Amino acid sequence: MSDLRELQLRIAAARADFLEYGPLGAAGVGDVVAASWARSQSAGVDADRYRVIYHEDIDFDSRLARCARPVITRLTDDMSDVPVTIALTDSQARIIDRRDCSSAVGRVLDRVDFQRGFSFEESGCGTNGVGTAFEIGGPVSVVGCEHFNQSLIQFACTGAPIFDPLTGRAVGVLDVSMLAESWTTLVEALVRSAAAEISRNLLLDRSQATRALFETYLRADARPRQSVMAIGDTLMVNEHARELLSPDEQNTVAQYAEFLMSKQDRGVHTVTLETGRTIRMRTNCITCNGDAVGMVLLLDEVRGACGLGAPSAVNRPGRIALPVASSREMRSPAWAKALAETTEALAERTAVLVLGEPGTGRLSLISDAFGELHGSSPVVIVDAVRVERGEQVAMPATDIDGPALLVVRHLDRIGPSGHAEIASMIARATETGHHIAATAEPIDGEVVGSFADLLHHFGCSVTIPPLRLRGPDLPHITDRIMKILSPHRHARISPQASRIIAAFSWPGNITQLREALETALRRRPVGEIQAADLPGFCRSSTTRALTPLEATERDAIVNALEEADGNRMRAAHAVGMSRSSLYRKMHTYGISGI
């Protein structure tokens, strides 16, 4: 105990010298503490005036809190005779749980607002066991005079970050605090062990499929100097992959991998990035009960090669070299690959079936591909549904001079009564030298009915990605739609509205994006479109179709949050529900970004 007292006296003297003379005065103090003092001083923390900030909008029943609860309860029982207080914080250093093993220590900590809802970021109150643990990314003990602020010198605190095993990010800190004279090094081992157990609980709390993905990722990451990414509920990137790809390039590769995952496509693929670099991807699709739940990618750079996903020319022995990017602003590898395959098929006069979700631009892709080959040559578009109903009976012309294209839309929606008409139309167009293409939604399971009988007319199929997997193309698509909807008007999108557009999943694809921009332009015909001008569904990430009542409730919650500037308590009061109910509804509807 005398050694601890002598150490505290030396640190107290060094702290006084630091506050008077600057970093040179911290001689003899540990590097971690000295660096924390310097950061605290740079952040403008007052060593003599104590202030911590209280936050109302905290989820005290978060996934982290649930996973930590049994560990903290057991730790509290084990330390019931020790004068300590145990606290758990979220990723912003805000206390979300606190247990007192000693009411005496708890009452003293109450005086410095060491309570639920208060933030203990280092930039707010200086060196402490919570904020400093976040800053250094590891366990830390701050004892007595090692605290930067005078009001905390009476305490000792040991904090250990809690890491999400999937992302590797610190999602919280487990802290044990006591009076400085009671501190012992034994606390450090207990806190580290408990924090690691909470991290394991975070992994176990995830689904079996997510754990399978994580285990596959770990096995791949064990290979020496292998760049590895994993795509699932979250994105995992090892150190070698971070060195290989910038954050934007990681997103491009991840979106292409999600597109491949939707087709359960295993094998070797290449992606050409905007910089011209070509990345080879060896993919391992993780499935659960027949559904793709994730994909692990082994990455390496191909020197001096042009990947299949590049918006350039496709060259194969004995085949024509083709420009494949008519819309040169498009940068999505999956879109570029689909455009290349469609262009090549039309050049070889192979009838092509283009698959994609409604509103993804299937017809635009076919038109672009044909236009690259034959300029403004005629294109005949027929809707299979209208033909079946007898509303559209026009046949392709037989006396055309030069190339022409017949596109049959919605081939998958045709019933038995329209089969003969469509088959006859395709046959006549083929005889007269037309190029043939058709659009359909992705085939889920076994193809049945007359649609299957029509497939023999086509020599290849191409799948195009949904808008949610075309992140690099979204700004250009949005800009084009804005110019179409508001020609000759000074209308533009604010940075915050752009971020909301980029974050939304767009289940209705380009069609839904156009509807959202139409709504925003009705609310603000000219000027800069703000986040509040976008319809409420843009703040929701739920993938299921909502009932009209649910959609109304979602929009009411979004509007209340916007009017309350994101304050959850005020928003909950405005819509007439408790704060916990508001959090639950926000989770149900996937509301974020407010």
TADA-V959826 format. One line per field, one symbol per residue. psi: psi as a letter, one per 20 degrees, with the letter a starting at -180 (. if undefined). A space follows every 10 residues. Layout:
BEGIN
psi=???
END
This chain:
BEGIN
psi=hhghggghgg hgghgghghh iahhijpiqq hggghhgggg ghijpphhpp pqppphmpoi krhggghhgh ghgghgghkh jpmrppqpra ikkppiqppp iphghhhghh hkkmrpiqpl qhigjaprif hhhggikrqq popdiiqhph iihirpqpqp qopohghjqo irppppqrqh iiqqihhggg ggghhhhhgh hhghirrhgh hggghggggh hipplpppqp pchrppprhh hhhhqrghhg hggghhhhgh hhjloqbpqq pprhiiqppp poqoppqpki qpirppppqq popkqoqhjq mbqppqpjqq pppjnhniip iphgghgggg hgggghhjkp ppooqrqpji kghggggggh hhgjckqqpp pqohghghij hojpqqqikq oaqrpppoql hijqrhhjgg gggggggghg hjjqqpqqqr qppobpprah ghhihiiqir qppqqrhijl ghiggggggg ghhghmqkqm prpqgghhhg ghhqimhjbh ghgggghggh hhhnhraopr hihqqhiijp jqiqpqrhgg hggghggggg gghjkiohgh gghhjlrrhh hggghhggik prj.
END
